Amino acid sequence: ALLAALYFLQEHVLAKTQVQQLERASQNVKELSAPAMLPTYIGSLFLGSFRAVATDILWIRMQRMGEEEHRYFERVGYMDLITKLQPRNPEAWAYMGWDCAYNIANQYRTSEDYDRIRELDIDVLRFPDRKAALLEDKRRIQEEILKKDKEFRFWVRKGILKLAEGCRHLPDDAYLKYEVGKALWT
């Protein structure tokens, strides 16, 4: 009788709450494609109910890497793993896209290079006897800027693609679509 009462309570009372319905909708993995579902399934299989604990540990570790150690490139691996374990978490996708498109990409944009070019232009006028060496320095810095710009664009593109991948996993999520639009705008 106790088991029947608990079953009735679970199926007809607790299952009807709004929180339970939202939780079930966010855990609906049957709509995911097979390649996207495989890591989630493997994570569930091996970690079981400890998947949430493992994901929390990954989030904490990833946050510490960024805030204290500024190891942004290594955070990408952690974020990729988090999105595999939680493909229905829009914040994981948004954070990964933001981290790639902003934090990592901005490692390659420095105003110091452009300041140095302006200084060299002034030095060419001030020291005409050293013009050839100064122009060579300017050419070298411009080449470095082009290399950095290529890396900058790679990481911005990667961030936007991660946001788009999140939109494919969560097609009805307005937050991710907003993040894609914001990234494209900026």
N, C-alpha and C positions, 0 to 999 in steps of 0.2 A: 504494500500500500504506500509505503514511504517513497519507494522508487517511482511508482506511478505518479505520485503527487509531485515529485521533483521533475519528472519528465513533462507533466502537464504545465508546471510553472515555467519551465524553460521554453517550451514550444509555443505556448499561448499567451504568456504574460511578458516574460523578459525579451522574447524575440520581437515583440511588437514595439519596443521602445525606439525612439528616434535615434538614440546613440547606437543601438545595435544595428539598425538599418544602415546608417552611414558607415559603420565599421565593416559590415558585410559588402557594401558597394565598393569600398576602397580596397578590399582584399579579393576582389573578383579577378582571378588570374585566367579564367577560361577564355577571355577575350584577347589575351596576349598571343603573339605569334610564337611558334615553336622555338626559334633561336633566342627570343627574348625570355621565354618561360623556362628554358633549360637551367640557367644559373639560379633562378629563383627556386625551381623545384629541387635542385641539388642542395642549395642552401637550406631549404626546409627539411630535406631528407636527413642531412647530416647534423644540422644544428637543432632541428625540432623547435621546441618552444624557447630554446636559448638563442634563436635567431635575433630576437629583439634586443637581447643583452649584448650580443656580438655587434649588432648595428650601432647600439649606443656607445660601445667602446670605440668603434671605428670613428664615430662622429667626434667624440671627445679627443681622440688622438689627432684627428685631422684638424680640429680647431686649434689645438696646442701647437701643431706644426706651423700653422699660419701666423698665429698671434705672437708666439714667443720666439720661434726659430726662423720664421720667414722662409720656409721650405715649400714654396708654392708648387714646384714641379712634382714633388713627391705626393702632394695632396691629390693630384689628378688620379693616381692609382687608387687611393682610398675612396675618393668620390665615385670612381667607376665601380668599385666593389659594393659601395653602399647602394648605388642605383640598381645593381644586379640583385641585391638582397631585398630592396624595397622599390620595385618598379612602379608602384602605385603612389609613391610619395612625391608630390609635385615640388616640395621644397628641396629635395635631394637633386632633382634635375635643374631647378632654377639656380641653386647654389653652385653646382658644377659648371653650368654655362657662364654664370657671373665670374667665377674664379678664373676660368680660362680666358674669357673675353676681356676682363679688366685687370685682375691682379697679375696674371702671368704675362699678358700682352704688354702691359705697361712697364714691364722689366726691360723692354726693348725700345721704349720711347724716352729719350733723355734730352732735355733742353740744353745740357752742357755741350753736346756736339754742335748744335746750331750756334750757341754762344761762341764757341771756339772758332767756327768759320767766320763769324762777324769780326772777331778779334784779328784773325789772319788777314781779312780784307783791309782792316785799318793798318795792320803792320806792313802790308805790301806798300801802302802809300807812305808810311813813315820811314821805312827802311828799303829804298829801291835797290840797294846793293845786294840784299838777301831775297830778292823777288822770286828767283827760281826755286829756292828751298821752301819758301813760304807757300808758293803755289802747289808744290809737290805735297806738302802737309795738308793743304786744303783738299786736294784731289783724294788723298788717302782717307781723310775724314768723311768725305762725301761717299766714298765706296763703303765705308763702315755703316754710314746711315742707310744706304740701300740694302745692305745685308740685314741690318736690324729691322728695317721696314718689312722685309720679306718674312722674318720671324713674327713680327707684330701681327701682320695680316693672317699668318697661319693660325695663331692662337685665337684671334678674334673669330675667324671662320670656324675653328673647332668648338668654341663656346656656343656660337649660333647653331651649329649642327647638333650639339648635345641638347640644346633647348628644343630643337625640332624633333629630335628622337624622343624626348620626353612628351612632346605633343602627340606623337604617334602612339605612345603608351597610354596617354590620358587625353583622348580627343575632345572631351567635353570640359576640360579644365581651363577656365578663363584666366587664371593666374599665370599659367605657363604661356598662354598666347600673349598676355600683356608683357611678360618678360622678353619674348621674342621681339615684339614690337619696340620695346624700350632699347634692346640691344641693337636692333637695326637703326633706330633713330640716332643713337649716340655714336 
